[in-house]
């Protein structure tokens, strides 16, 4: 009987710990469709993403350089005036904090004057893009996979545009594992770019 009582106390202690820690351990849903670029459409385009107009054959799915899964998305420029990328429109909650991130890898990225370079960009969307809400720092040079992120308040916005791009630079960049999540009170940390 004594062992039975001790076992009940241990079980109750574990349950109490889980209840206390559950808000800290909570995870938000990723709002990005096809975030790892694993789904390809019938024409080998990236399902869920719109390819921005630009120089032909610079944007593709890559199965050699990847952070996770089987594929990543890549942009390769040989002309420093090019501007290519992908985007998607995403519905969000108003008056809510969000964190956006992506894993990125670069090779020989050299930027022209006044270039934005490699970025993850969040823009306001009210029929057309009306301003930046968040963006990661410009990435250039050669670097291995690293996670870049930014946090932003949604304010009165209920629809945003998320872009991944290489602006006015030569070289190659790979993107993988994009995330856009609602911040929980416990995950609301300082903006790291």
C-alpha positions as CSV (number, residue, x, y, z in Angstrom):
1,X,0.0,0.0,0.0
2,X,2.9,2.4,0.8
3,X,4.4,1.8,-2.7
4,X,1.1,2.5,-4.3
5,X,0.8,5.8,-2.4
6,X,4.3,6.9,-3.4
7,X,3.6,6.0,-7.1
8,X,0.4,8.2,-7.0
9,X,2.4,11.1,-5.6
10,X,5.0,10.8,-8.3
11,X,2.4,10.7,-11.0
12,X,0.7,13.7,-9.6
13,X,4.0,15.6,-9.5
14,X,4.7,14.8,-13.1
15,X,1.2,16.0,-14.1
16,X,1.6,19.2,-12.1
17,X,5.0,19.9,-13.7
18,X,3.6,19.4,-17.2
19,X,0.7,21.7,-16.5
20,X,3.0,24.4,-15.2
21,X,5.4,24.1,-18.1
22,X,2.9,23.7,-20.9
23,X,2.6,27.4,-21.6
24,X,6.3,27.6,-21.9
25,X,6.6,24.6,-24.2
26,X,3.7,25.7,-26.5
27,X,4.5,25.9,-30.2
28,X,2.8,28.0,-32.8
29,X,1.7,26.8,-36.2
30,X,3.9,27.7,-39.2
31,X,1.7,29.8,-41.5
32,X,4.0,29.4,-44.5
33,X,2.8,27.0,-47.2
34,X,5.4,24.5,-48.5
35,X,7.9,26.0,-46.1
36,X,10.6,23.5,-47.0
37,X,10.1,23.6,-50.8
38,X,9.3,19.9,-50.8
39,X,6.2,20.2,-53.0
40,X,6.7,20.8,-56.7
41,X,3.9,21.6,-59.2
42,X,3.3,20.0,-62.6
43,X,5.7,22.4,-64.3
44,X,8.4,22.0,-61.6
45,X,7.4,25.3,-60.0
46,X,7.2,25.6,-56.3
47,X,3.8,24.8,-55.0
48,X,2.4,27.6,-52.8
49,X,5.0,30.2,-54.0
50,X,4.8,32.7,-56.8
51,X,8.1,33.2,-58.8
52,X,8.8,36.9,-59.3
53,X,9.5,38.0,-62.8
54,X,13.2,38.3,-63.7
55,X,16.0,36.8,-65.7
56,X,15.0,33.3,-67.0
57,X,16.5,30.2,-65.5
58,X,17.8,31.9,-62.3
59,X,15.3,30.4,-59.9
60,X,15.0,26.7,-59.3
61,X,14.4,23.8,-56.9
62,X,17.7,22.3,-55.8
63,X,18.2,18.7,-54.5
64,X,22.0,19.1,-53.8
65,X,22.2,22.0,-51.4
66,X,19.6,21.7,-48.6
67,X,19.2,22.3,-44.9
68,X,16.6,19.6,-44.4
69,X,14.2,17.4,-46.4
70,X,14.9,16.7,-50.1
71,X,14.9,20.2,-51.7
72,X,15.7,23.8,-51.2
73,X,15.0,26.9,-53.3
74,X,17.9,28.6,-55.1
75,X,18.6,31.8,-57.0
76,X,21.8,32.1,-59.1
77,X,22.7,35.5,-60.8
78,X,25.5,36.2,-63.3
79,X,24.2,39.8,-63.9
80,X,24.3,42.3,-61.0
81,X,21.2,44.1,-62.2
82,X,19.0,41.0,-61.7
83,X,16.2,40.9,-59.1
84,X,14.6,37.5,-58.6
85,X,12.8,35.6,-55.9
86,X,9.6,34.0,-54.7
87,X,6.7,35.2,-52.6
88,X,3.4,34.2,-51.0
89,X,0.5,36.1,-49.5
90,X,-0.3,35.1,-45.9
91,X,-3.3,35.8,-43.8
92,X,-2.4,36.8,-40.2
93,X,-4.1,38.1,-37.0
94,X,-4.2,41.8,-36.3
95,X,-2.5,43.3,-33.3
96,X,-0.2,40.2,-32.8
97,X,3.5,39.7,-32.6
98,X,5.1,37.4,-35.2
99,X,8.5,35.9,-35.9
100,X,9.7,35.1,-39.4
101,X,12.8,33.1,-40.2
102,X,14.5,31.1,-42.9
103,X,17.7,29.0,-43.3
104,X,19.9,30.5,-45.9
105,X,23.3,29.6,-47.6
106,X,25.3,31.8,-49.9
107,X,28.1,31.3,-52.4
108,X,30.2,34.2,-53.9
109,X,27.4,36.8,-53.5
110,X,28.7,40.2,-54.5
111,X,26.3,43.1,-54.4
112,X,26.1,46.1,-56.7
113,X,25.7,49.6,-55.3
114,X,22.4,50.3,-53.5
115,X,21.5,46.5,-53.6
116,X,19.3,44.9,-51.0
117,X,21.1,41.6,-51.5
118,X,19.8,38.4,-50.0
119,X,16.8,39.0,-47.8
120,X,13.6,37.7,-46.3
121,X,11.1,40.5,-46.5
122,X,7.6,41.0,-44.9
123,X,5.5,43.7,-46.5
124,X,2.1,45.2,-45.8
125,X,-0.5,44.1,-48.4
126,X,-3.6,46.1,-49.0
127,X,-4.2,45.4,-52.7
128,X,-0.6,46.4,-53.4
129,X,2.6,46.4,-51.3
130,X,2.4,49.5,-49.2
131,X,5.5,49.2,-47.0
132,X,8.0,47.1,-45.1
133,X,7.0,45.5,-41.8
134,X,10.1,43.4,-41.3
135,X,13.3,42.3,-43.1
136,X,16.4,40.3,-42.2
137,X,19.8,41.9,-42.5
138,X,21.4,41.8,-46.0
139,X,23.4,38.7,-46.5
140,X,26.4,38.5,-48.9
141,X,29.6,36.7,-49.5
142,X,30.1,32.9,-49.0
143,X,28.5,31.3,-45.9
144,X,27.2,28.0,-44.8
145,X,23.6,27.4,-43.7
146,X,22.5,29.9,-41.0
147,X,19.1,30.9,-39.7
148,X,18.1,34.5,-40.1
149,X,15.0,36.0,-38.5
150,X,13.0,39.1,-37.6
151,X,10.1,39.8,-35.4
152,X,7.3,42.3,-36.1
153,X,3.9,43.5,-34.8
154,X,1.0,43.0,-37.2
155,X,-0.8,46.1,-36.2
156,X,-3.9,46.5,-38.3
157,X,-2.6,44.2,-41.0
158,X,-4.5,41.0,-41.7
159,X,-2.7,40.1,-45.0
160,X,1.0,40.3,-45.7
161,X,3.5,39.3,-48.4
162,X,6.5,37.2,-47.5
163,X,9.4,37.4,-50.1
164,X,12.7,35.6,-50.4
165,X,15.0,37.3,-52.9
166,X,18.4,38.2,-54.3
167,X,18.4,41.9,-55.4
168,X,21.1,43.4,-57.6
169,X,23.9,40.9,-56.9
170,X,25.8,38.1,-58.5
171,X,26.3,34.7,-56.9
172,X,24.1,31.9,-55.6
173,X,21.8,31.7,-52.6
174,X,19.7,28.8,-51.2
175,X,16.7,29.1,-48.9
176,X,15.1,26.4,-46.9
177,X,12.7,25.8,-43.9
178,X,10.9,29.2,-43.9
179,X,8.8,29.9,-40.8
180,X,6.2,32.5,-39.8
181,X,4.8,31.9,-36.4
182,X,2.7,33.8,-33.9
183,X,4.7,34.7,-30.9
184,X,3.5,33.2,-27.6
185,X,4.1,35.4,-24.5
186,X,7.0,33.2,-23.5
187,X,8.6,33.2,-27.0
188,X,8.5,37.0,-27.4
189,X,12.3,37.6,-27.4
190,X,14.5,40.3,-28.8
191,X,14.7,40.6,-32.5
192,X,17.8,38.8,-33.8
193,X,18.6,39.3,-37.5
